């Protein structure tokens, strides 16, 4: 079963966070795909997985990366 998740993160530092995360999109994921976009002061993250396991793994990875990026801009 395929799955999809879309997350939107709003921040006054959206551009900086997007620039920090953008290189990670190029990393090859085995069973999932990611689209990262910058839209009106927010970051939109779309993740597709071939199954629930791959979707969960990709979500865990990307939520962790986004969290780290938010922490870094708040220093």
Secondary structure as GFF3:
##gff-version 3
##sequence-region A 1 75
A	DSSP	beta_strand	3	10	.	.	.	ID=ss1
A	DSSP	alpha_helix	14	25	.	.	.	ID=ss2
A	DSSP	beta_strand	32	39	.	.	.	ID=ss3
A	DSSP	beta_strand	42	49	.	.	.	ID=ss4
A	DSSP	alpha_helix	52	73	.	.	.	ID=ss5
###
